[in-house]
Amino acid sequence: MKRIIKNFSRVDFKSLKQKIIYHSRAFDHSVLLNSNSESTENEFIYAYGCIDLLSSSNQSLKKLDNLINDKDWLFGFFSYDLKNEIEPLKSENLLIHEIPNIYFFQPKVVITVKENTVDIKYISGINPDEELKKIINFKYIFKNHSLKDNLELRFNKSDYVKSVNNIKEHIRIGDVYELNFCMDYHSNDIIIDPIKSYISLNSLTESPMSAFFKLKSLHLLSSSPERFIKKKNNRIITQPIKGTIRRDKDITNDLKNINYLNNNSKELSENHMIVDLVRNDLSRVAKKGTVKVKELSVLYSFKNVHQLISTVEAEIRNSTRISKILKSTFPMGSMTGAPKIRSMELIEKFEKTQRGIYSGAVGYISPKKDFDFNVVIRSIIYDSGRNNLSINVGSAITFASDPNKEFDECKLKAEAMISSLK
């Protein structure tokens, strides 16, 4: 589909971004992808309205390949349970949110903000000046939160410690050497204003892969710092995160935390194990000899935490389909463990709920078949139709893991999401 593009420069960009967040509430299908940085290729992408969509839980990647052939913008997500179509696996734990394995929509309007320039990409019949005016003049009244039921952690600490020790036994006997183990905070009787909570969450975290995705009554409020995979031309990049510590307001204590994270053998080994897995995943689809580790366990600082991030890149053939890339790389190793298939089997055994969109990915596919997807972590998943909400958190379990410290790390990761609800 051929889109028309109109540029706008005389705009109050800060106000526009705020208005866009409000405006997204008016549509059954909307998404904004927010890098929280003016130095990135696309600082802010907003898409809304629906021309066509794909919602699938069987032969999903084949259907996505066919949809991409229309050469237009697509926005959507991969659920963690897409794994069941890629490998002979199953998900039978408690289901919290009913969603398909993949969901993509072709929007009526795409707005990109980059270096103080607004581009509106629209289809015939839409007036871009009117669309911008509607956004700028959009009125939104915040709704009151109703926390009727306090968020509950599905694992109590003793059960969590017992599960981690059982996982460590699987590591001891050689089933896996690292496993990402998750649990959730949840409520089945809660009313929030998703717009208000996303604004609060984003201000608390300012994460580089932040997203607000609305699919009818389902809302994803994501403050993810992690990139799953990005493709530009024939280069792909993935940036797994392993290693987390609190960012302290006291400079002396914060430097101690940084020094700990940079030099702790357990934290570094967690990261290196997943880098090794990611290198292997990419080698299945990359041109021979092109897989490179550009950054290994580099410390990145965010508003609330410090993280160890590695960057792995590879070159692929121009004809390589997204289905082949995903079959080689999804789910992301940072959210499974290694080896990947056995890790996913043990995740099913020890976790209590299906992950759904958590541990999946949200992002876009461009008309040039480039794409960029985050890892759905540090996120709130809220269904305004059923008034249920979940916040999943997890950590990497190795043989060196202390179950009590892993429990504390999970609680640290949940702090910003819980605070944004208050």
Protein Blocks (a to p, Z undefined) as FASTA:
>chain_A
ZZdddddfbbcfklmmmmmmmmmmmpfbdcdddehiakbmblbacdedjfbdcddfehkl
mmmmmmmmnopaddddddfklmmmmpccddfbdcfbdcdfbdcdddfbdcddeehiacdd
ddehiafklmmmmmmmpccdddddddfbacddfbdfklmmmmmmmmmmmmmnomamcdcd
ddddddfbdcddfklmmmmmmmmnopakbccddehjbccddfbfbdfbdcehjaccdddd
eddddddfblklmmmmmmmmmmmmklmmmmmmmmmmmmmmmmmmmcehiaccfbghiacd
dfkbccddddddddddfklcfklmmmmmpccfklnopcfklmmmmmmmmmmbdfklnopa
cddddfkopacddddehiacddfklopacddddddddfklcfklmmmmmmmmmmmmmmmm
ZZ
